[in-house]
Amino acid sequence: MRIAIASGKGGTGKTTLAVNLALYAAQTSNALLMDLDVEEPNSSLFVKGDLISETPAYRMAPVWDKPACLLCGECASICMFNAILKLGDMIMVLPELCHTCHACSELCPVGALPMQQRPLGIMRLFRKDALLFLESKLEIGVEQAAPLIKQSLDYVNNELPATDYQFIDCPPGTSCSMIHATKTADYVILVTEPTPFGLHDLRLAVETMRQLDKPIGVVVNRIGIGNEDVFTYCREEGIEVIGTIINSREFAELYSRAELMFTYNEVFRHTLDEILRRIRGIR
């Protein structure tokens, strides 16, 4: 079962829940954790596993073959993402904007835009006891996260053994990268906080997941600050709150030392037990 842990905004405790839930589940089951927040992955700070392999990832982008080009401008008119410009007697390729659709290369009448491999990022596989952990990280300067997220999911599907649970630490927000990270999930946990900002961005995340037709549950972090509006919203929308986490100095100190909360706090272990019970109930 593939469970995505996502949030409408950054800083809600998404990674905290993902790493603790994955490592707690791995105590009794085979589990996999994927850190697909590829622009700033940080789950490895908490997992501290042994490195098994490193797999480079690449993307394709066109290069201009000037001698072969007829300067017809067909490529520039085709590109939906403005990655190709015709400027006088030259064709300018902007690979950072390219979405690798191959249209310019395939439709060029003289083949003057061959596709070339470019570095995209790296996928690192770790093991910690019964947990497999995949961390994917974009190459510096690469702006598109979605292609690496897709390649990471393909790598898991095709190269890694099946596990009882697959947990995804998703990118924050509701952009393309978050959508790509959640679209293959069987269940999505949305982590929020009981503040006006938390509620605003939770609404966006819920609307996004409903467009993808994903079953969702909410975990409310930092109970004790803010107000009850998040709970009222969930009741009105028929969304199940599957867990709560109190606002605790102890938890903040454990997080700052990259330590796991469930190893120190029985109440938090009970919360993880309840979340896993509810997840098993929707299988």
C-alpha positions as CSV (number, residue, x, y, z in Angstrom):
1,M,0.0,0.0,0.0
2,R,1.4,3.4,-1.0
3,I,0.7,6.3,1.4
4,A,1.6,9.8,0.5
5,I,2.2,12.3,3.3
6,A,1.6,15.8,1.9
7,S,0.6,19.3,3.0
8,G,-0.8,22.5,1.6
9,K,2.2,24.5,3.0
10,G,5.7,24.0,4.2
11,G,6.6,23.6,7.9
12,T,3.5,21.7,9.0
13,G,5.4,18.6,10.2
14,K,5.1,16.5,7.1
15,T,8.6,15.1,7.2
16,T,8.4,14.5,10.9
17,L,5.3,12.4,10.4
18,A,6.7,10.6,7.4
19,V,9.9,9.4,8.9
20,N,8.4,8.5,12.2
21,L,5.5,6.6,10.6
22,A,7.8,4.7,8.2
23,L,10.4,3.7,10.8
24,Y,7.7,2.8,13.3
25,A,5.9,0.6,10.7
26,A,9.3,-1.0,9.8
27,Q,9.5,-2.4,13.3
28,T,6.8,-5.0,12.5
29,S,6.6,-4.9,8.7
30,N,8.7,-4.4,5.6
31,A,8.4,-0.7,4.6
32,L,9.8,1.7,2.1
33,L,10.2,5.5,2.6
34,M,10.6,7.8,-0.5
35,D,11.7,11.3,0.0
36,L,10.3,13.0,-3.1
37,D,10.7,16.5,-1.9
38,V,13.5,16.5,-4.4
39,E,14.4,20.2,-4.2
40,E,15.2,20.0,-0.5
41,P,15.1,16.3,0.7
42,N,15.9,16.0,4.4
43,S,14.5,12.7,5.6
44,S,18.0,11.2,5.6
45,L,18.8,13.3,8.6
46,F,16.4,11.2,10.6
47,V,16.7,7.8,8.9
48,K,20.5,7.5,9.1
49,G,20.6,4.3,7.0
50,D,23.4,2.5,5.2
51,L,23.9,3.5,1.6
52,I,23.2,0.7,-0.9
53,S,23.4,2.4,-4.3
54,E,23.4,5.7,-6.1
55,T,21.6,6.0,-9.5
56,P,22.0,9.1,-11.6
57,A,18.9,10.4,-13.3
58,Y,18.8,12.2,-16.7
59,R,16.4,14.1,-18.8
60,M,16.4,14.9,-22.5
61,A,16.5,18.3,-24.1
62,P,17.1,19.5,-27.7
63,V,20.3,21.0,-29.0
64,W,20.5,23.1,-32.1
65,D,22.4,21.7,-35.1
66,K,23.1,24.9,-36.8
67,P,24.5,23.6,-40.2
68,A,21.5,21.4,-40.7
69,C,18.9,24.0,-39.8
70,L,16.7,25.7,-42.4
71,L,15.5,28.4,-40.0
72,C,11.9,27.6,-40.9
73,G,10.8,28.5,-37.3
74,E,8.5,25.4,-37.0
75,C,10.2,24.4,-33.7
76,A,9.5,27.7,-32.1
77,S,5.9,27.8,-33.1
78,I,5.3,24.2,-31.8
79,C,6.9,24.6,-28.4
80,M,4.1,25.2,-25.8
81,F,6.7,26.1,-23.1
82,N,8.7,28.8,-25.0
83,A,11.8,26.7,-24.6
84,I,12.8,27.4,-28.2
85,L,13.1,30.9,-29.8
86,K,13.8,31.9,-33.3
87,L,15.9,35.1,-33.2
88,G,16.9,36.3,-36.7
89,D,19.3,33.7,-38.1
90,M,19.6,31.6,-35.0
91,I,17.6,29.2,-32.9
92,M,17.9,29.6,-29.1
93,V,17.2,26.6,-26.9
94,L,16.3,27.2,-23.3
95,P,16.7,23.7,-21.7
96,E,15.5,24.9,-18.3
97,L,12.0,25.4,-19.8
98,C,12.0,22.2,-21.8
99,H,9.4,19.6,-20.7
100,T,10.9,16.8,-22.9
101,C,7.9,16.3,-25.1
102,H,10.1,15.7,-28.1
103,A,7.8,17.6,-30.4
104,C,10.4,20.0,-31.8
105,S,12.9,17.2,-32.4
106,E,10.3,14.9,-34.0
107,L,8.7,17.5,-36.2
108,C,11.8,19.3,-37.4
109,P,11.8,18.6,-41.2
110,V,15.6,18.2,-41.3
111,G,16.4,16.8,-37.8
112,A,18.2,19.9,-36.7
113,L,17.1,19.5,-33.0
114,P,18.4,16.2,-31.8
115,M,17.6,15.3,-28.2
116,Q,20.6,15.2,-25.8
117,Q,20.9,13.7,-22.3
118,R,21.3,16.3,-19.5
119,P,21.8,15.6,-15.7
120,L,18.6,15.7,-13.7
121,G,19.5,14.5,-10.3
122,I,20.5,11.4,-8.3
123,M,18.6,8.7,-6.5
124,R,20.2,7.2,-3.4
125,L,19.0,4.0,-1.8
126,F,19.6,3.3,1.9
127,R,18.6,0.5,4.2
128,K,17.9,0.7,7.9
129,D,16.8,-2.6,9.4
130,A,13.5,-3.5,7.7
131,L,13.2,-0.1,6.1
132,L,14.3,0.7,2.5
133,F,14.8,4.5,2.0
134,L,15.0,6.2,-1.3
135,E,16.2,9.8,-1.4
136,S,15.9,11.7,-4.7
137,K,17.7,15.0,-5.1
138,L,17.7,17.5,-8.1
139,E,20.9,18.6,-9.7
140,I,21.8,22.1,-8.7
141,G,20.3,24.6,-11.2
142,V,17.6,22.2,-12.5
143,E,14.2,23.8,-12.1
144,Q,11.7,21.0,-12.8
145,A,11.1,18.6,-10.0
146,A,8.3,16.5,-11.7
147,P,10.6,14.5,-14.1
148,L,12.8,13.3,-11.2
149,I,9.7,12.4,-9.1
150,K,8.4,10.3,-12.0
151,Q,11.7,8.6,-12.5
152,S,11.9,7.8,-8.8
153,L,8.5,6.2,-8.8
154,D,9.3,4.2,-11.9
155,Y,12.6,3.1,-10.2
156,V,10.6,1.9,-7.2
157,N,8.0,0.1,-9.3
158,N,10.6,-1.6,-11.6
159,E,13.7,-2.1,-9.5
160,L,12.8,-2.5,-5.8
161,P,11.2,-5.5,-4.1
162,A,7.6,-5.2,-2.9
163,T,7.0,-4.1,0.7
164,D,4.0,-4.0,3.0
165,Y,4.0,-0.2,3.1
166,Q,5.4,2.5,0.9
167,F,5.4,6.0,2.4
168,I,6.1,9.1,0.3
169,D,7.4,12.3,1.9
170,C,5.9,14.7,-0.7
171,P,6.9,18.3,-1.7
172,P,4.8,20.9,0.1
173,G,2.1,22.9,-1.5
174,T,-0.1,22.0,-4.4
175,S,2.2,22.5,-7.4
176,C,3.0,20.0,-10.2
177,S,5.6,18.3,-8.1
178,M,3.2,17.5,-5.2
179,I,0.6,16.2,-7.8
180,H,3.2,13.9,-9.4
181,A,4.2,12.6,-5.9
182,T,0.6,11.8,-4.9
183,K,-1.0,10.6,-8.1
184,T,0.0,6.9,-7.6
185,A,-0.8,6.9,-3.9
186,D,-3.6,4.6,-2.5
187,Y,-4.1,7.0,0.4
188,V,-3.0,10.6,1.2
189,I,-2.4,12.0,4.6
190,L,-2.6,15.8,4.7
191,V,-0.6,17.3,7.6
192,T,-1.8,20.7,8.8
193,E,-1.8,23.0,11.8
194,P,-4.7,24.7,13.6
195,T,-3.9,28.2,12.3
196,P,-5.6,30.4,9.7
197,F,-2.6,29.8,7.4
198,G,-2.9,26.0,8.0
199,L,-6.6,26.0,7.2
200,H,-6.2,28.1,4.1
201,D,-3.6,25.8,2.6
202,L,-5.4,22.7,3.8
203,R,-8.4,23.8,1.7
204,L,-6.2,24.0,-1.4
205,A,-4.7,20.6,-0.7
206,V,-8.1,19.0,-0.2
207,E,-9.4,20.5,-3.4
208,T,-6.4,19.2,-5.3
209,M,-6.7,15.6,-3.9
210,R,-10.4,15.6,-4.7
211,Q,-9.6,16.5,-8.3
212,L,-7.3,13.5,-8.3
213,D,-10.0,11.4,-6.6
214,K,-7.7,10.3,-3.7
215,P,-9.0,9.1,-0.4
216,I,-7.6,11.5,2.3
217,G,-7.2,11.8,6.1
218,V,-5.9,14.7,8.0
219,V,-3.3,14.9,10.8
220,V,-3.3,18.1,12.8
221,N,0.1,19.0,14.2
222,R,0.9,21.6,17.0
223,I,-2.4,21.2,18.9
224,G,-2.5,23.9,21.5
225,I,-1.9,26.9,19.2
226,G,-4.4,28.6,16.9
227,N,-8.1,27.7,17.1
228,E,-10.6,25.0,16.2
229,D,-11.4,26.1,12.7
230,V,-9.4,23.2,11.1
231,F,-11.6,20.7,13.0
232,T,-14.8,22.5,12.1
233,Y,-13.8,22.5,8.4
234,C,-13.0,18.8,8.4
235,R,-16.3,18.0,10.1
236,E,-18.2,20.1,7.5
237,E,-16.4,18.5,4.6
238,G,-16.7,14.9,5.9
239,I,-12.9,14.5,6.2
240,E,-11.6,12.2,8.9
241,V,-9.0,13.5,11.3
242,I,-6.9,10.4,11.8
243,G,-4.4,11.9,14.3
244,T,-3.3,14.8,16.3
245,I,0.1,15.9,17.6
246,I,0.5,18.3,20.5
247,N,2.6,21.4,20.4
248,S,5.5,20.3,22.5
249,R,8.9,21.7,23.4
250,E,10.1,18.1,23.8
251,F,9.1,17.3,20.2
252,A,10.8,20.5,18.9
253,E,14.1,19.6,20.8
254,L,14.0,16.0,19.4
255,Y,13.4,17.3,15.9
256,S,16.3,19.8,16.2
257,R,18.6,16.8,17.1
258,A,17.2,14.7,14.2
259,E,15.9,12.1,16.7
260,L,12.7,10.1,16.3
261,M,9.8,11.1,18.5
262,F,8.2,7.7,18.8
263,T,11.3,6.3,20.6
264,Y,10.8,8.8,23.4
265,N,7.1,9.5,23.7
266,E,4.4,6.9,24.4
267,V,1.6,9.2,23.4
268,F,3.1,9.8,20.0
269,R,3.6,6.0,19.5
270,H,-0.2,5.6,20.3
271,T,-0.9,8.3,17.6
272,L,1.2,6.3,15.0
273,D,-0.6,3.1,16.0
274,E,-3.9,4.7,15.4
275,I,-2.9,6.1,12.0
276,L,-1.6,2.7,10.9
277,R,-4.8,1.0,12.1
278,R,-6.9,3.4,10.1
279,I,-4.7,2.9,7.0
280,R,-5.0,-0.9,7.3
281,G,-8.8,-0.4,7.5
282,I,-9.1,1.1,4.1
283,R,-7.2,-1.7,2.2
